[in-house]
Amino acid sequence: MTLAFEQGPIRPPSEANSLLIRVTRNCPWNKCAFCNAYKGTKFSLRSVEDIKEDIDKIAAMSQMLKQAFLTNGKLPAQLYHSGEYQLYQVASWLAGGGKTVFLQDGNSLLLKTADLLEVLNYLKEKLPTVERVTSYARSDSLARKSVEELVQLKEAGLSRLHVGLESGSDEVLKFMNKGVTAQQHIEAGQRVKASGISLSEYVLLGLGGRRWAYEHPFETARVLNAINPDYIRVRTLAIVENTPLYTMWQQGEFEEQPDDKQVEEEKVLIENLDGIDSTLVSDHSMNLLAEINGKFPEDKPAMLQIIDRFLNLPQTEKENFILGRRWGLYL
């Protein structure tokens, strides 16, 4: 059999060292105004048999890689024919300990619970070094899973879910055609937390534009307070071509927030995060202030201090820093 296996296009930055295993193809919603990751594609569920076949290929490739390096430090010809990308993926994964797996694509939780349990159990059987399994999920799909089902998935090895909250404002969610409400976000997040699965919620600075410049971060904080996720992962809006948002921006229906105003949004967000023990992470290159990281409540003052230090800069220094960051001159 060929050793090439199927992989999707994206994964979270925090899963850079994870092995990517595709259980669904593309995004079931695929209508968010700001996203073009899956435009022009159709969503489909992969069969359990296909997924298990890919796991078998990964296990076989892993075994040959280990054996080759143990014996003579060379790779067998069969591995070269399996496809360079998959070879690199598995070799890199093994070099890092072979401990983490990310299930692709945009919403693995649409698989029937019984099917996903079968995949997780087979994964543990064939790749016994795996310690953590993570995936993207949409709040509307999570809301259809019972806490009991999520507990079963956790016990089978599902360790963490990455959820695109984006905003806690119903106005912003509707404008961006996110397909969920703030209350659905809360209910889904609370179910995940109740199950014991680690939860990362993603927040998109600037998504409210100038129209919802305050409501967006304020309402997002309200929703996050109700969920208390393990991680709050901050992102910064980039308006990209071939999206409905790009068209709305060109036509003047959406006014983009400048960088310094997005930092003000982040201040509103952090100021209003209370009663949680989440960890805030700025782990994306688009974020202007990449050093804003910390755990609530103890690191909240320090994070606000970083923001105030930037906002209090003279305008010329502020502009210099923004340009330097965007050009890659400042890390």
Summary of the structure (lengths in Angstrom):
residues: 331
radius of gyration: 21.2
end to end distance: 45.9
largest distance: 64.0
contacts: 1083
relative contact order: 0.10
helix: 45%
strand: 14%
